[in-house]
Amino acid sequence: MMWRWVAIGLIIIIGFSPISAQNAGRIPYMVYVEHDQDQFGLDHLLFVNMHTGITTQLDVYGERYTPFGYEILYLDRQTNTVMLAHPDGTTRPHPFVQMPTDAYRIDWVISQNAEMVAWTVTWRDQLGQLATITYVANADGRNLREVLREIDLANENLRALPIRFSDDLGTLYLDKHPDGIDPYLFFRQYVAVYALDLIDNTIQALPEEFGNCICGAAIGNRQFLRLRLAPDFSGFDLYLYDLNTNNRITFPPLRLNGYNTGGDILMSPDGKLAVYALAKVTPRPNQDPLTETVFVLVDFEAETQTVLTTPVQTFIRPITWTEDNSAIVFTSPRDNGTWKVVLSNGRLNRVAQTTFIGILR
């Protein structure tokens, strides 16, 4: 009973409205996770019925929990199997998104309408040379095909990383991503973003992508927002490209002393706003580095960027916009919890002790 009222409170606080049974073919569920519930990293997946507030708990050793239709896609760390978790508490291996036994990594992305999935499998040969194969398919497995095969002949240690589908599902955006760097990245950051045409499999670099910065980027509906190091290394410049015309807007820079890393760009669904993180990272021997983060609000129409929050020491990332693009939900890759910032006041408030994953409709 307690979970029911907690869940209803979270729906109100985070800003998602319960959906009436008349308007939904399936009962919608809000999904949360409680990380590291034992010494081996056991997670509690929590499926909260948005009609009743009743919670179903599922215990898994997983990572990279991703809403996919009416299930949660994740990697089982113990078996290296890509799994699906259902709100009824059952799990099953994904029928076709899987990592071969001789591969060592798999990355995936789901289209915004959950109709398509792309995944990249990475291998290393006996000499340590990287090879990646990228596949796409309809969510039900139809039209499964290989769309890109790359071998790192120059030994640059770069692998393909799928980022996003275009809204028309005709393009897959990827990054030439340094292999092995993810544990050391504080935010979602990219090196050289490119577009793969899913009709003819041709590749085209996005505007001014020269691979000269591990920085934040985001792609919306034919929009490309990109952080890059300033020429004098005093901070980051921000650019917005129209991918239809290649026109570019350069935003007035923020020069915040000591803030030396930037990323986790999240564009609003209406394509008018974005938020991203700037952090001051101080290394410490044999400990996690100290981080101080501010979040920056970008207004595309006004062509401005402003600091949205006061500096915070909590390591959090923006994951979704809510309340008609007037608020942003944050979670932490390290700590259990969910936070929210309302644009009108910029205050960061913790709204749940568990970590929000998404809504299954």
N, C-alpha and C positions, 0 to 999 in steps of 0.2 A: 504493500500500500504506500509506503514511503516513496518508493521509486516512481509511483504514478504521479504524485504531487511534485516531486523534484523535476520530472520530465516536463510536466505542463508548465512549471515555472521557467524552465530553460527555453521552451518554445516562445514564451512571452518575452523573456529577457533578450534572447538572441534576435528575435524579430521575425521568425517564421510563423506563419499562421497555420493552425490545424485545418485540415481539408475535410469537408463534409463527405459522408459516404456516397451521397447522390452524385458527387462530382468526381469520384475516383474509382477507377476500375479495380484497383488494389489498395489495400490499407497502406498509407504512407508511414515510413519509419524514419526516425532520426537515429543516426548511428554514432556511437562514441567508442573510445578505447581507453582502458586503463593499462598503461605500460608497466612492465617489470614487476609483476606480482609475486615472482619467486626469484631465486638466485640465478636461474637459467634464462630469465627474460620472458616469463609467461605473460601473455596479454589477455585481458578480459575484453572481448567485443560485446558491446551493449546495444541491442536493437530495441528502441523505444517506440511502441505503438502510439502514433500521434492522435488516435481516437480515444484510447483508454488510458494511456500512460503506463501500461504494463510493459515490463522490460524482460527480454530474453537475453541471458548471458551465455557466451560461448568462449571457451578457453582455448587459445591457440598460441603457437610460437611463430609469429608472423612479422612481416614488415611490408611497408608500402601499400597500406590499405587504400583501395581506390573504389569509389562507387561505380558500378557497371550494371546498368539496368536496375534490376530488382535484387541484386546481390552485391557483395563486396569482394573484389579481386585482391589477392594478396599472395606473397611468396612465403611458403612454409620454410623457415630457416633450417629446420631439422632434416628435411628430405629434399630441399631444393625443388619442390614441386609448386607450380602455380595453382592456387586453389580459389574456389568460390565459396563464400559463406552466405547462407540464406537467413532471412529473419526468423525462420522457424527453429534455428539452432543447428541445422545440418550443414555439412561441408562436403565438397566433392572436387576432384581435380578438374581444372578447366579442360574442356574437350580438345582444344587445339592450340591454345597459347601455352607452350611448354618450353623448357630448356633441355636440349639434348644432354645426355650424360657426359659427353666429352667437351661441352661448353662450360664456361664458368660464370657467365652473367647474362641476365635478361632484363630489358627495360621495355616499358609499354606506355602507351597513351591512348585514351578513349576520346572519341569525338564528342563534341558538345551535346549532340542529340542522342548519344549512346548507340548510334546505329553502326559505327565502325570502330575497329581496334587496329592499332599498329604495334608491332613489337620487334625489337632488335636483339639478336642473339650474338654474343661475343665469344670468340675463341682465342687462344694463343697456341701457336705451334711449338715444336720442340726448341726452336731458336728464340722463342719469346715474341714472335711477330704476331701482331693483332690481325684478326679478320672478323668482319661483322656481316650478318645477313639480316635484312629488314623485310618483314612481311606485313601485309595488310589483309583484312577480311571483314566481311559483314559480321555483325554481332552474333548471328546464328551460324557462322561458319561458311556461308556461301561466298563465292568469289575469293577464296583464299589464294594468295599468290605472293611470290617473291618479287619485290620491287627494287631492291638495291643490294648489291654485294660489293664490299670494299675490302681490300687488303692493304695494310699499312706498309707499302713497299719502301717508303722513305724513313721508316722507323721513327715517326714523329710521336708515337704513342697516343694517337688520336683514334677514337671510335665514334661511330654514328650513335646519336642519342635522339630519339623522337621527342618532339616538343608539343606539337599541336597540329590538328587538322584545320584546314580552311573551312569556313562555314558551308561552302558548297561541296565539301568532301572531295574536291578535285586535286588538292595539294596537301602534301605532308611536309611540315617544317621540321628540320632536324638541326643538330649542332655537331660540329667536329669537336668532340669533347675529350679532354685529356683523361686517359684511363688512370684510375687509382686516385684521382684528386678529390672525389666526393666526400670522403671522411674529413677533409681539411677545409671544405667550403662552408662558410657560415650561412650563405644564402643560395638561392637558385641563381646560378651564373653561367654564362656561355662564352665561347671563344669565337666561333665563326658560324653564324646561322645561315642556312641555305634552304631552298625550296625544292622539293621533289614533285614533279608533275606526275600524277598517278594515272594519266592517260597514256603518255608516251615515255615515261620514266626519264625525262630529261631533268637536269639539275641546273639551278641558277642561284648564285650567291645573292643574299639580300643586300640592299644598298650599303656600300662602304664597309662591308664586312671583310676586313683584312686579317683577322685573327691576331690583333695586337692588344687585346684586353680580355681578361677574365672578369666580366662585368655583367650586370643585370640586363635582361631584355624581356620583352613580352610582345605577343602578336595577337591582335584583335581581328576584327572584320576588315581585312585589307589595310590594316595599320600595323606599323612596326615601331615600337618604342625601345630606344637603346641608350644605355649609359655607356660612356667611354671616358677613359682617363683624359684629363685636360692636358694640353701640350706641355704645360709647365709643371705637371704632376701635383698641382695644388688642390685637386679635387676631381670631380666628375662633371663632364658635360652631358646634357640630355638632348636627344634628337627624336623627333617624331616624323616618320616617313609615311607617305601615302603610297601604298604598293601598286595602285592603279596608275598614278602619274609620276611617281618617284619624287614628287615635291617634298621638301624638307622644312620642318620648323625646328629652330634651335631655341631652347628655353634659356632665359637668363640664369646663369650658373649660381649654385650655392657653394660658397667656400667656407666650410666649417672646419675649423682647426683640429687636426688630428683624426678626422673621420676618414679612414683609409680603405674601407671596403664598402661596396654597394651592390644591392641586388634585390631579389624577391619582388620584382615588379608585378603588380596585379592591376589589370585594366578593368574598369567597370563594364558591365554588360552592354550599356548604351554607347560605349566608345567615347565618352566625354571626359572621364576622369581616370586617374591612376594613382596608386600609392606604391612607394618603394621604401627600402630600408637603407640607411647610412649608418655605419658602425665604426666605433673606435675600438680596435682590437689590441690588447696588450698581452703579449705572451708571458707565461709563467712556467718555470722549470717543473716538470713532472706533475703539472696540474692543467686543467682546462684554462684557456686564456680568459682574462677579464674582458667583457664586452659591454659597451655602452652604445645604445642604439636610439636613433631618432627616426621617425617615419615622416616621409615627405609626401605632400598632396600635390598632384599635377592636374591643372585645369587646361584641357586642350583648347577650348574656345577662347579663354582669356590669355592663353599662352604664358601661363605663370606656373611657378612651383614655389610652395611655401612649406616650412616646417610645421607638421601637424601636431606632433606630440612633444612633450618634454623628454629629456633623455631617460631611458629605462635600462636597467641592468638585466631584466628578464630576457632570455633568448627566445623571441617569438617571431612568427612569420604570418603575414596576411594570407588567408586562404579563400575567403569569399566575401563579396559585397552583399549587403542585406538592407532591409527597410527602404526599398526604392532608391538604392545607391546613396543613402545618407549615412550609412554606418558600415564598418568593416569588422569581420570576425578574424581573430588571430588564434593560432595554436603554437605550441613549442615542440621542437623535435627532441628535446631533452626531458622536459617536465610535463607531468599530467596537468591538464587544465585548458580552459578556453577563455579568451579575453575578447573584449569588444571596444571599439573606439567609435564614438558618434562624431561626425564631421563638425557639427555645430560648436562643440566645446573642446575636442581633441583630447579628452580624458580617457585614459586606459583603465578599464574596469574588468576584473575577473568575474565571469558570469557562470562558470562551472568548474568543478574539481576534476572532471574527466575531459578528455580531448575529443572535440567534435571532428567527425570524418565527413559526414554529408547526409543527404536525405535520399531515401529510396522511395520512389513513387510508383 
